[in-house]
């Protein structure tokens, strides 16, 4: 991996963040627990089923029949 500093990028990085902007320069490429839970909720809402975030079995709005995980 490499990086190149440009005048435009340096000026943007040095100015103070505006209201609503992130104070960080880089977003984390990692998936957060929030991302996982929101994805499961969305799948349950749209498709009526999702992959259980704990055991990867099929989950329904009532919960996971395999491990008992439930989103309430």
C-alpha positions in Angstrom: 0.0 0.0 0.0 1.2 3.5 -0.7 0.0 7.0 0.0 0.5 10.3 -1.9 0.1 13.7 -0.2 -1.5 16.3 -2.4 -2.0 20.0 -1.7 -5.8 19.6 -1.9 -5.8 16.7 0.5 -3.5 18.3 2.9 -5.6 21.5 3.1 -8.7 19.5 3.7 -7.0 17.5 6.5 -5.7 20.6 8.2 -9.0 22.6 8.4 -11.3 22.2 11.4 -14.2 19.8 10.9 -17.5 21.5 10.1 -20.7 20.7 11.9 -21.8 17.2 11.0 -18.4 16.1 9.7 -16.3 13.4 11.3 -13.2 14.6 13.2 -11.3 11.5 12.0 -9.3 11.4 8.8 -10.1 7.7 8.0 -13.1 5.5 8.5 -12.4 2.1 10.1 -12.7 -0.7 7.5 -13.9 -3.1 10.2 -17.5 -4.2 10.6 -18.9 -3.1 14.0 -21.4 -4.9 16.2 -23.8 -2.1 15.3 -23.4 -2.9 11.6 -24.1 -6.6 12.2 -27.2 -6.0 14.3 -28.6 -3.4 11.9 -28.0 -5.8 9.0 -29.8 -8.6 10.7 -32.8 -6.2 11.6 -32.9 -5.1 7.9 -32.9 -8.6 6.6 -35.6 -9.7 9.0 -37.8 -6.7 8.1 -37.3 -7.1 4.3 -37.1 -10.8 3.9 -38.6 -12.3 7.1 -35.4 -14.2 7.8 -31.7 -13.5 8.3 -28.4 -15.2 9.2 -28.1 -15.5 13.0 -25.1 -13.3 14.1 -24.2 -15.8 16.8 -24.3 -19.3 15.1 -25.0 -18.4 11.4 -28.2 -20.6 11.3 -31.4 -19.1 9.9 -33.1 -16.6 12.1 -36.7 -15.5 11.9 -38.4 -12.5 13.6 -39.2 -14.9 16.5 -35.5 -15.7 17.0 -32.9 -18.3 16.1 -34.3 -21.9 16.6 -30.7 -23.2 16.7 -29.1 -21.2 19.5 -32.0 -19.1 20.9 -30.7 -15.7 20.0 -33.4 -13.1 19.7 -33.4 -9.4 18.8 -35.8 -7.4 21.0 
